[in-house]
């Protein structure tokens, strides 16, 4: 993902309460910013795997939750 999309994704993750998927993040990115800089679900999923906690699968998609500030 490019730097712009990464920054936008971090803002969206901070606003979300509860679990989410890469597709959820992508849909919100498209709503707010259009399709010009939005990455694919695969690259968003890779970003989420590094920066969020995987809590399971829902409908064959990995489900994530955001990391708390005090977690490493």
C-alpha positions in Angstrom: 0.0 0.0 0.0 1.2 3.5 -0.7 1.7 6.0 2.1 -1.5 7.9 1.5 -3.7 4.9 1.7 -1.8 3.6 4.8 -2.5 6.9 6.5 -6.1 6.8 5.6 -6.5 3.2 6.7 -5.0 4.0 10.1 -7.5 6.8 10.6 -10.4 4.5 9.6 -9.1 1.7 12.0 -9.0 4.3 14.8 -12.7 5.2 14.2 -14.0 1.6 14.0 -15.4 -0.1 17.1 -15.5 -3.9 17.1 -14.1 -6.4 14.6 -13.5 -5.7 10.9 -12.2 -7.2 7.7 -10.0 -6.0 4.9 -13.1 -5.6 2.7 -14.7 -3.4 5.4 -11.6 -1.1 5.4 -11.6 -1.0 1.6 -15.2 -0.1 1.4 -14.8 2.8 3.8 -11.7 4.0 1.9 -13.7 4.1 -1.3 -16.6 5.9 0.4 -14.3 8.6 1.7 -11.6 9.0 -1.0 -12.8 7.3 -4.2 -10.9 4.6 -6.0 -7.7 6.5 -7.1 -5.4 5.5 -4.3 -7.2 2.6 -2.7 -5.3 -0.6 -2.6 -6.6 -4.2 -3.2 -8.0 -6.3 -0.4 -4.9 -8.4 -0.4 -2.5 -5.5 0.3 -4.9 -4.1 2.9 -5.1 -7.6 4.5 -1.3 -7.7 4.7 -1.2 -4.3 6.3 -3.8 -5.4 8.8 -1.9 -8.6 9.6 1.1 -6.6 10.6 -0.7 -3.8 12.5 -3.8 -5.5 14.0 -4.7 -8.6 15.9 -6.3 -11.5 14.0 -9.3 -12.8 16.0 -10.7 -15.4 13.6 -12.6 -16.0 10.4 -16.0 -14.8 9.3 -17.4 -15.9 5.9 -13.9 -17.2 4.9 -12.4 -13.8 5.6 -9.9 -13.0 8.4 -11.4 -10.8 11.1 -9.2 -8.3 12.9 -9.4 -6.0 15.9 -7.3 -3.0 16.5 -4.3 -3.1 18.9 -4.6 -1.3 22.2 -2.1 1.4 22.9 -0.5 -0.6 25.8 -0.1 -3.8 23.7 3.3 -4.5 22.0 
